[in-house]
Amino acid sequence: ERVLSQVPEVDASQSAAVSDLESERDALRSQLADLSSARDSELASVRADLESQLREREEDIERVRSELDESKAALESERDALQSELERVLSQVPEVDASQSAAVSD
């Protein structure tokens, strides 16, 4: 009879322990969800920042390429002009030599 009288006390104690454990579990789940949400938010922020930096670098690369293309075109044009000038000067050398030879022989 004494054992039977303790059964409700044991049941109540076990129920309280189970209830406490379930409450702790629920609190941990909630905490985990909050942490996951915070982590997801932080990752989204970091990702957006990195994507922005990437776009900026791509724009920088495109700008530099464009500047290089312009510089290359200007240098090639200058080279062509110098080459033409050199060819013009060199084509006059035989004329100068001939006129100097004629002047010397006079």
C-alpha positions, 0 to 999 in steps of 0.5 A, a space after each residue: 500500500 505504501 508503494 502504491 501511494 508513492 506511484 502518483 508522486 513518482 508519476 508527478 515527479 517524472 512528468 515534471 522532469 519530462 516537462 522541464 526537459 521539453 521546455 529546455 529542448 524548446 528553448 534550445 530549438 528557439 535559440 538555434 533558430 535565432 542563431 541560424 537566422 542571425 547567421 543567415 542574415 550575416 552571410 547575406 550581408 557578407 555576400 552582398 558586400 562581396 558581390 558589390 566589390 566584385 562588380 566594382 573590380 569588374 568595372 575597374 578592369 573594363 575601364 583599364 582595358 578601355 584606357 589601354 585600348 585607347 593608349 594602344 591606338 594612339 601609340 600605333 597612330 603615332 608610330 605610323 606617323 613617325 614611320 611615314 616621316 622617316 620614310 619621307 626623310 629617307 627618300 630624300 637622302 639620295 636627292 640630297 646626296 646627288 645635289 651635294 655631289 653635283 655641288 662638289 663637282 662644280 
